[in-house]
Amino acid sequence: MFWECNSVSSSQLESLLEKESVGLPEILEQEDVIQECKNQNKKLIDFLCQPAMLKELINLVVLEPSAALDESERFKLPNIASEILTCENQALTLHIASEESLLQHLYTFVDQPPPLNPLLSSFFSKAFAALLVRKSDQDW
């Protein structure tokens, strides 16, 4: 029973990834996206490693979400993006660490005028710390 439910959920993610026009928010809304990322789902990792998707993930972590959103939804996607950026996935880490423009974009968070949003600060800190730990040999 458990395995049947898991495969149905995974197949929903797989079918979304098959679409050409799927956006990052649609993928992040899938309840098993973090687990699939940790499980090294190749299609998902390939999708997330696209430069545009990595930039969007970083945007979610460093840019304040719209205040017009409902409070329960406002930080949902930034939280998921933070979890994905910090999961044990070497491909994501290597793509971000090897692309200077992505690193510069991540750094823009600390250049914002104070006060910084505490929740976004925690997402940024978590993502940046994970990069430092996994790519400690890089000259930051």
MODELLER restraints for C-alpha pairs under 7 A, 6 or more apart:
rsr = mdl.restraints
at = mdl.atoms
rsr.add(forms.Gaussian(group=physical.xy_distance, feature=features.Distance(at['CA:13:A'], at['CA:30:A']), mean=6.76, stdev=0.5))
rsr.add(forms.Gaussian(group=physical.xy_distance, feature=features.Distance(at['CA:16:A'], at['CA:22:A']), mean=6.54, stdev=0.5))
rsr.add(forms.Gaussian(group=physical.xy_distance, feature=features.Distance(at['CA:17:A'], at['CA:43:A']), mean=6.97, stdev=0.5))
rsr.add(forms.Gaussian(group=physical.xy_distance, feature=features.Distance(at['CA:24:A'], at['CA:53:A']), mean=6.60, stdev=0.5))
rsr.add(forms.Gaussian(group=physical.xy_distance, feature=features.Distance(at['CA:27:A'], at['CA:33:A']), mean=6.99, stdev=0.5))
rsr.add(forms.Gaussian(group=physical.xy_distance, feature=features.Distance(at['CA:28:A'], at['CA:77:A']), mean=6.67, stdev=0.5))
rsr.add(forms.Gaussian(group=physical.xy_distance, feature=features.Distance(at['CA:28:A'], at['CA:80:A']), mean=6.71, stdev=0.5))
rsr.add(forms.Gaussian(group=physical.xy_distance, feature=features.Distance(at['CA:34:A'], at['CA:83:A']), mean=6.90, stdev=0.5))
rsr.add(forms.Gaussian(group=physical.xy_distance, feature=features.Distance(at['CA:34:A'], at['CA:84:A']), mean=5.97, stdev=0.5))
rsr.add(forms.Gaussian(group=physical.xy_distance, feature=features.Distance(at['CA:37:A'], at['CA:44:A']), mean=6.73, stdev=0.5))
rsr.add(forms.Gaussian(group=physical.xy_distance, feature=features.Distance(at['CA:37:A'], at['CA:45:A']), mean=6.63, stdev=0.5))
rsr.add(forms.Gaussian(group=physical.xy_distance, feature=features.Distance(at['CA:37:A'], at['CA:84:A']), mean=6.85, stdev=0.5))
rsr.add(forms.Gaussian(group=physical.xy_distance, feature=features.Distance(at['CA:38:A'], at['CA:87:A']), mean=6.07, stdev=0.5))
rsr.add(forms.Gaussian(group=physical.xy_distance, feature=features.Distance(at['CA:38:A'], at['CA:88:A']), mean=6.28, stdev=0.5))
rsr.add(forms.Gaussian(group=physical.xy_distance, feature=features.Distance(at['CA:38:A'], at['CA:89:A']), mean=6.65, stdev=0.5))
rsr.add(forms.Gaussian(group=physical.xy_distance, feature=features.Distance(at['CA:48:A'], at['CA:54:A']), mean=6.12, stdev=0.5))
rsr.add(forms.Gaussian(group=physical.xy_distance, feature=features.Distance(at['CA:49:A'], at['CA:92:A']), mean=5.90, stdev=0.5))
rsr.add(forms.Gaussian(group=physical.xy_distance, feature=features.Distance(at['CA:49:A'], at['CA:95:A']), mean=6.57, stdev=0.5))
rsr.add(forms.Gaussian(group=physical.xy_distance, feature=features.Distance(at['CA:55:A'], at['CA:102:A']), mean=6.40, stdev=0.5))
rsr.add(forms.Gaussian(group=physical.xy_distance, feature=features.Distance(at['CA:57:A'], at['CA:81:A']), mean=5.48, stdev=0.5))
rsr.add(forms.Gaussian(group=physical.xy_distance, feature=features.Distance(at['CA:58:A'], at['CA:106:A']), mean=6.16, stdev=0.5))
rsr.add(forms.Gaussian(group=physical.xy_distance, feature=features.Distance(at['CA:60:A'], at['CA:77:A']), mean=6.86, stdev=0.5))
rsr.add(forms.Gaussian(group=physical.xy_distance, feature=features.Distance(at['CA:60:A'], at['CA:78:A']), mean=4.73, stdev=0.5))
rsr.add(forms.Gaussian(group=physical.xy_distance, feature=features.Distance(at['CA:60:A'], at['CA:81:A']), mean=6.50, stdev=0.5))
rsr.add(forms.Gaussian(group=physical.xy_distance, feature=features.Distance(at['CA:61:A'], at['CA:78:A']), mean=5.26, stdev=0.5))
rsr.add(forms.Gaussian(group=physical.xy_distance, feature=features.Distance(at['CA:61:A'], at['CA:81:A']), mean=6.68, stdev=0.5))
rsr.add(forms.Gaussian(group=physical.xy_distance, feature=features.Distance(at['CA:61:A'], at['CA:82:A']), mean=6.29, stdev=0.5))
rsr.add(forms.Gaussian(group=physical.xy_distance, feature=features.Distance(at['CA:61:A'], at['CA:120:A']), mean=6.22, stdev=0.5))
rsr.add(forms.Gaussian(group=physical.xy_distance, feature=features.Distance(at['CA:61:A'], at['CA:123:A']), mean=5.90, stdev=0.5))
rsr.add(forms.Gaussian(group=physical.xy_distance, feature=features.Distance(at['CA:61:A'], at['CA:124:A']), mean=5.79, stdev=0.5))
rsr.add(forms.Gaussian(group=physical.xy_distance, feature=features.Distance(at['CA:62:A'], at['CA:106:A']), mean=6.68, stdev=0.5))
rsr.add(forms.Gaussian(group=physical.xy_distance, feature=features.Distance(at['CA:62:A'], at['CA:109:A']), mean=5.15, stdev=0.5))
rsr.add(forms.Gaussian(group=physical.xy_distance, feature=features.Distance(at['CA:62:A'], at['CA:120:A']), mean=6.54, stdev=0.5))
rsr.add(forms.Gaussian(group=physical.xy_distance, feature=features.Distance(at['CA:62:A'], at['CA:124:A']), mean=6.41, stdev=0.5))
rsr.add(forms.Gaussian(group=physical.xy_distance, feature=features.Distance(at['CA:65:A'], at['CA:74:A']), mean=6.13, stdev=0.5))
rsr.add(forms.Gaussian(group=physical.xy_distance, feature=features.Distance(at['CA:79:A'], at['CA:123:A']), mean=6.80, stdev=0.5))
rsr.add(forms.Gaussian(group=physical.xy_distance, feature=features.Distance(at['CA:82:A'], at['CA:123:A']), mean=5.47, stdev=0.5))
rsr.add(forms.Gaussian(group=physical.xy_distance, feature=features.Distance(at['CA:82:A'], at['CA:127:A']), mean=6.03, stdev=0.5))
rsr.add(forms.Gaussian(group=physical.xy_distance, feature=features.Distance(at['CA:85:A'], at['CA:127:A']), mean=5.78, stdev=0.5))
rsr.add(forms.Gaussian(group=physical.xy_distance, feature=features.Distance(at['CA:86:A'], at['CA:126:A']), mean=6.89, stdev=0.5))
rsr.add(forms.Gaussian(group=physical.xy_distance, feature=features.Distance(at['CA:86:A'], at['CA:127:A']), mean=5.44, stdev=0.5))
rsr.add(forms.Gaussian(group=physical.xy_distance, feature=features.Distance(at['CA:86:A'], at['CA:130:A']), mean=5.54, stdev=0.5))
rsr.add(forms.Gaussian(group=physical.xy_distance, feature=features.Distance(at['CA:93:A'], at['CA:131:A']), mean=6.37, stdev=0.5))
rsr.add(forms.Gaussian(group=physical.xy_distance, feature=features.Distance(at['CA:96:A'], at['CA:102:A']), mean=5.95, stdev=0.5))
rsr.add(forms.Gaussian(group=physical.xy_distance, feature=features.Distance(at['CA:96:A'], at['CA:103:A']), mean=6.56, stdev=0.5))
rsr.add(forms.Gaussian(group=physical.xy_distance, feature=features.Distance(at['CA:97:A'], at['CA:103:A']), mean=6.65, stdev=0.5))
